[in-house]
Each structure stands twice: as structure tokens, then as C-alpha cells.
Amino acid sequence: MQFVFFFNLDPTTMNPSSFRLQRLRLVAACAALLVGTSAHAQVLEVATSFSILGDLVTQVGGERVKVRTLVGPDEDAHAFQPRPSDAREIGKAALVVVNGLGFDDWMARLARAGGFKGTMVVASEGISTLAMARDDDHGHDHGHARGKAGDAGKAVDPHAWQDVTNVRRYVANITAALAKADPEGAGIYQANAERYDGELKALDAGIRAAFAALPSERRKVVSSHDAFGYFGRAYDIRFLSPVGVANNAEPTAQGVARLIRQLKAEKVPAVFIENVADPRLIERIRSESGAQIGGTLYSDALSKANGAAPTYVQMMRTNLSTLTTALTASAR
């Protein structure tokens, strides 16, 4: 790219001091233009599978990245139907960031279809996964994928972002990949990641403290689908669900009836709708079990920008507030 600048400064019509000042101003303006153009040319194109990953990449990458997220806010990745334009967009990216663990395997197929030549980053690499077996009470199979990271013969729960400690690993993996793809920005990525990691540490500590204050018998809830296993393990909350890991799974009548009996027997205080789920099933469970609707939880997607959970940190804080408010109120 070439730039040609034309200046109309005539030293014969200006005093020396004014001439020098105007010349310095023009040089500074040209330098700012060139710096801005250079910075624009260095923007790294990154494609992510769903909105939570899109936010994590943005937190680390800042202005040095341009993020395209295929499954946007309040959208269900389980039911995603890609378009030909999605494959073309992925083909332009330098990095593709996926969750892995069978959650977004369709992303690899799209990348191949779009002629993607860059690096694919599995954000969940290195975490301690939860294995999930067939749940006889619910009458369906929980798994997205088998034999990837869980015990032999068991499915792997892909919703690892529901544990903030896991997301700190996600961020470390994303930071390393961005730095490798854009070495000149490595220092910026590292600084952003360190700032964000401090925010995540404080978030994790706050969630643990809030639930530790609740009696153990109150820490039982029902959500639309089985997306909170990691949250439950990390923060000692028991989650029950009428359907499995995939939000579009069909529960059996027998499984739902058993769950309702269990809720009555254990006096589970609250059931929760999810932002990506059809609320009718939860409403039926509420009406037949006597539990209260505790509010909306964000499981697999952020909210839109004007919603309650436009970023990962805000999502977790919103879920925490929704859960603790409902469980505390039900204890009175």
C-alpha cells in the first residue's frame, strides 16, 4: 500500500516559527495515519464456534483481533444449522477456536469445507473432564462424543466452561495460540490475559463463598438440560435435569415422571429455565412437583449486549445471583 501526501506550505509567506509548527503538525498527522493503517493491517481474524468462546478471545485479543462467532447470543449450539457462508467465513480466519469434547465437532467439518489453512485451537485442552454414562432414570444417553477424555465406555460432558477454573485454562490456551499466530502482539495478549485471569480468580472465589453460606440441603436445583455438571462439581451444587447434555434431546414420559417424584421426595426448592431452552417442560415439572420457578440460567450462550449476561463474567455472576436468590428465598 502506498500513500502520496501533498502539502501546500510556502515558507516565503509564513514566519519561520509558524512554518516549523505547521510542518510538525503535518508530520504528526501523517505518522498517526500510518500507525493506524499498520495496526489495522495487523488485525488477526479468529472464528469461534459459540458466544462464550467469542467473548474469551475478545477479552485476550482486544483490538488486535476480529472475532466471528457462528452461534451467537441466546442461540443453541446443539441445534445449530450452518450455512455455506459460514464455511467461507471460517476459511478466511487465521485461527479457529473450538470448545472440543464433542460440543462443536461440526466446526472442523465447516473449516474443511471452507478451505481453512490456519490453526485450530481446542480451548478445553488440558482440563479435568467429567465423564457421563447413560442415565437410566432419565432414559436417554447424555453423550455428545465417546472415548475422547472420559472413562472408557462413557460420554464426556462438554460444558466445562461452567467451572471458572476451567475457563482460566481456556484463556491460557487461547493466549498461547494468539501469541503464536501474532508474535508482535504477544506482549499485549499476555497483559490482557493476566488482567482477565485476576478477574476470573476473584469471580471463582466469590461463587465458592456464596454457596458455602447456603445449607447443603438447599443446594439442589433442576435445570432444563444437563449443562451444569462442572458447576455442580466445582461449587457443590446438585443439578437435576429432565434431558441430557444435548438441549434438543427428547425426555421420556417415564423419565420425567421419575424426576418429579424425586423432586417431591427430596423437596427440591427450585427449578430453572435456560436462555436457550423451551420453557414448557420446566413449567410442567414445576406445576406437578410444587417447586418454584427460580429464574433463567445462562448455560450454553451469552445474552445479547443489552441483556443480563453479555460477557462470560457477567453470565456467571448473573447465574450466581439467580441461584442464590431463589435458594435463599425458598429456605425462609
N, C-alpha and C positions, 0 to 999 in steps of 0.2 A: 504494500500500500504506500502510495506516495502523496505528499502534501506540497502544494505550492502556495506560498504566502506573498501577498503584495502589500507593501507598506508605502504610505504616502507621507513620509516625514521629510520636510525640507529644512535643513539646518540653517539656510540663509534667511528664513522668515521667522525663526524661533531663537530665543536666547539660549545659550549653551545649557543652562540648568534645566529649562523646560524640555529641551531636546533629549537630554540624557534621561530624564524622568519618564517621558513618553516611550522611549526606546526600551527601558527596563520593564515597563508595564506590558509592552507588546511581547517581549521575550518571555515574561512570566505566563502570559495568556497562552502562548504557543506551547510552552512546556506543559502547562496543565492539560491542554488538548491532547498532546502526545501521550502523557501519562494515562489519561482517561481512556484513550484508544488502546493503549497497551494492556491496561487492566481488563478492558472488555475482551480483548483477544485471548486472554488467559483463562476465561471462564470455562470451567470443566462441566461438561454435560453428564448428568447422572440420572439414570432411570431407576425408580424404586417400585416395588410391587404394590404396596399399600400405604395408607396415610401416615401410620406411626413411623415407619421407616423413612418416609419423606421428611418428617419433622426432625428425626435424629440426624440425617445427612445435612439438613439446613442448619441445625444448631452447630455442627462442627465446621461445615464448609463456608457458611456466611456468604459474602458477596462473591466468593471465588467459584461458587458452584451454581449451576442452573439445574434445578431438580424437576423431573417429570414423574408424577405418581400416577400409576394406572388405575388403582382402585382408590377413589377419593374419599373425602369425609362422609360419614354416615352411610357408606356403601359396604356391602358384604363381599369379602374376597372369596368366600365359599361358593357364591353364586355368580362370580364374575364371568362375563362372556366377552372375550377380546374381539377387537375389530382389526381389519387389515392395517388401518392407520397406526394402531398400537405397535405392531411389529416394525413398521417403518420408523417410528419414533425411537424405539429401542435400538434399532440398527445405527442410529446416529450417535448414540451415547458412548462415552469413554469407559464408564463403569455402569454395571447393573448390580443393584443391591437387592438381595432377596432374604427372606427370613430363614428359609430352609426348613428341615424337619417335616417335609411333606406338605407344608402350608400353601406354598406358591410354586409348585413344580411346573405349572403352566408358563411361568416366566422364562424358563430355559427353552421351552419349545418356541415361544414368541421370538426370543433372541435369535435362535437359529433361522427362523423364517424371515427375520428382518436383516439377516447377514451381519449380525453383530460380531465385531472383531476385537472388542475390548476385554476387560476383566470382569468376571462375575464374582461378587463378594457375598459370602454366606454370613450374615450378621450374627447368627446364633452359634457360630463355630466356637467350641470350647466350653460351652455351658454344661451344667449338670442337668440332664433332661429327666422328665417324668415319663415312665412307661405306662401305657394304658391297655388293659386287657378287655375282652368282651364283658359287658355288664349284663348279667342275667336278669337283674331287677328291671333294667330299662328295656331289655330285649333288642338291643342293636349293637353294632360294632362302633366303637369310638374312633377308630384309627383313620388317619389320612395315609400313612405310609408304614411299612413294616421293615424291621431289621436295619434301621438307619442309626439310631442312637439308643434305643431302649433295650430291654432284656429280650432274649431270643423268644420269638413267637408272640411278642407283644407289640402293640402300636405305640407310637411316640406322640405325646401331646405337644403340638407346635406352638402353643400360646405362651411362650417363655417370657415375653415382654411384660407379663403381669407381675413379675418379680423384679423390682427395681435393681437388685444386684445383678440380674442377668442383663439388664439394659446397659449397665456400666460396661459389661463385656461387649455388647453390641457396639457401643460407642468406641471402644478401643479398636475393634476390628475395622470399623468404618474409618477411623482416623488413620490407621496404618495404610489402608487401601487408597485413601485420598492423597496421602503424602507420597506414596509410591507412584501414583499416576501424575502428580503435580509436585515434583520435588521443590520447586521455587516457593510453593505455598506451605511447605511442611511446618515451618515455624508458626504460621497463622493457625493451621489446623490443630497443632498441639496446644497452643494457648487457648483456643476456643474449647477444645476437649477438656482441658484441665479446669476451666471455669465451669463448664457444664457438669463435669464429674462431681465437683463440690456441691452443686445444686442437687444432683441425684443422691448423694450421700445424706444430705440434710432431709430430703424427701423420704428416703428409706427409714431413717431414724424416726421421723415424725409418724409414719404409718405404724411402725412397731410400737411406739409409745401409746398411740391412741387405742390400739386393740388390746394391749396389755392391761389397760384400765377397765376393760369390759369383762364381766364374769364369763367363764368358759362356756357355761350353759346357754349364754345368749349369742355365742358366736356360731350360729347356724343359719344359713340362708339358702334360698332357691333362686337360681338364675335361669334364663331362657335356654341356654345351651352350655355345654361343659367347657367354658373358656377360662375358668378361674382356678384351675388346679395349682398353678405355680403361685398364685396369690395366696391360696389357702395354705400351701406348704410353707411359704415364707412367713406369713403373718398369723398363722394358727387360727384360720377361719375354715369352717366346714361348709363347702358348697355342694348342693344337690341340684340335679338338672333332669328335666324330662327327656332331653335329647342329648346326643353325644357331642363330639368335638365339632363336627360339621353342622352349622346352624340350619342347613336345609334338610337335615335328616328327619325322617318321619318317626315319631314316637308310636309305640303300640298302645292300644287301649289298656292292655294288661299292665304295661309298664307305668303308665300314668296313674292307674288305679292304685298300684302298689306304692307309688311315690306319695299320693295323697294320704294313704293310710299311715305311711311313715311320718309324714308331717304332723298329723294329728297325734300320733303316739309320742313323738318327741317334742311336741309343742314348739315347732319351728316358728319363730316370731314374724318373719317377713319373707316375701317373695319379690323379685326384682325383674323389671323389664330391661331389655338391652336395646341400645340405639340402632342395632342392625337386625333386630328380630321382630317377627309378627307378635304383637302382644296378646293375641286371642287365647293362646294356650296357657299363658301365665294367668290371665284373667279367670279362665276355667278352674285352674288349680287353686287360685285364691278363693273363689266362691265356694268350692267344695271342701277346702281344708280349713277355712276360717282364718288363715294367715292374712296379714295386711300387705298391700302393695307398698313397698318401701321406696320406690322411685325408679329412675332409669340409671343403669350402669353402662359404661363405655367399655366394650370388650375388644372388638377387632378393628375398630375405626375411631378416629377422632371426630369431633363435631366440626361443623363449618366455622369460619372465622368469627362469626357473631354468636356462636354457641357457648356452651359451658366448658368445652374441652377441646379447644383448637390446637393445643400442643400436648405432647406426652406428659409433661409435668402437671399441667392443668387437668388432664384426664385423670391421672392418679389421685390428685387432690380432690377432684370432684367425686370420684368413686368413694374415696375415704369418707368424705363429708356425708354422702348419701347413705352409706352403710352405717356409720356410727350414729347418725341422727335417727335412723329407723330403729336400730337395735337398742339404743338408749331409751327411746320413747316407748318401745314395747315392753321394757323392763319396769315401767312405772305402774 
